[in-house]
Amino acid sequence: MSFERFSFDRRIAAGVKSMGYTTPTPIQAKAIPVVLQGRDMLGLAQTGTGKTAAFVLPILQRLSQGPRGKVRALIVAPTRELAEQIHQETSKLAGDTKIRSVTIYGGVGKGPQLAALKRGVEIVVACPGRLLDHVDAGTLDLSNVEVLVLDEADRMCDMGFLPDIKRIIRQVPEKRQTLFFSATMPKDIRALADKILTSPETVQIGIIEPAKTVSHALYPVPEDRRKELLAAMLQRTATGRVLIFTRTKHRARSLAIYMQKNGHRAAALQGNMSQSQRQEAINGFRKGKIDVLVATDIAARGIDVSQISHVVNFDMPDTMDAYTHRIGRTGRIGSSGEAFTFAIRGDGLMVKQIEKTLGTRLERRRLPEFEYGSGFDPERQFPQTSSKSSSLPRSFGGRSNRHR
């Protein structure tokens, strides 16, 4: 199967070719025909499956006909990074069409956004807060929107954007096409989808859980020895790019500094950074100038780096959805990846929830020759479920130290 089957406008087909796309991913193969028909769609897919092109390409096909200079497509995303990623991909795919896109998000000046809106654009990719600022100020008219896309809707609700989303929906025409994408489907997301979608086609790629290409392991550790354990693990082998998750902005920043002092090319990604600082960190990670990126859940949304070999949960995630999103950063589009989770006292309930969702017990591992501290008994806190003794992780000293 190739993209030729969709019979895109030759200018859009040129954009597809320039991006090096040849064969549609499963989400693209199933979603594009539905969107081209003008139907509402509920897309359920993990991150890294190629869903951006799944909605951008048919939107470009629609906008290639009709008026220019009016906002005809609105794409709403939870974070600046994801909005920028969608905008960049849209701009590349639309290169020969002269269809214009602009990003609207906070943390940067409004001047360039206002200038772009005055010149006229057909696609707006926005985060909810700044989008509503422009609407309230009268600098953005949504009355001509034909297609509304809510991307990563579950994360937007996690971040408290549900009231803003409802306000945005009231600002766009009732007669429109709505595309709703989510990696997970909690009750509030299901209720929102039922309310705003009209006779939608559901497109689901796989089950909504961590990808099968990712292996999982649990590392019981005293809370005050996690940094040292992480440093020891990373010293055992040459990994690919490693994404580490922390629960707080302060911990992301301090852990990145600690990793730098231990000789790693590390950087933090957290909400208190300016947009230019965040983009610099992501670009450095994408280009391989940074090997270790320490991020919070919210800041990590929109990281589009296919070469992440390991995800490390330095802090246990709060929910299974958060675990799914974190782990979705590795093992992308068929590649293999490994997910390691540090478990401290009090994490038992979350461990059970992860295991229930995965349908298997997490392998308990202990790093040999690491000093965990006197009195620490991982067997008591997180008992082994098999007779196998703890061993080195496959990638941290258990096999050839090759880059992925």
Protein Blocks (a to p, Z undefined) as FASTA:
>chain_A
ZZklnopafklmmmmmmnopabdcfklmmmmmmmmnopacdddddehiopmmmmmmmmmm
mmmgccehiafbdcddfbfklmmmmmmmmmmmmmmnopacddddehiafklmmmmmmnop
abdcddfklmmmmmmnopaccklpfbdcdehkllmmmnopmmmmmmmmmmpcfbdcdddd
dfbdcfklmmmmmmmpghiacddehjadddfkbccddddddfklmmmmmmmmmmmpccdd
dddddfbfklmmmmmmmmmmnopacddddfkbcfklmmmmmmmmmnopafbdcddfklmg
opacfkbfbdcdfbacfbfklmmmmmmmgopehiacdddddddehilmmmmmmmmmnopa
cdddddehiaebghiafklmmccfbfbdcdddfknopaccddZZ
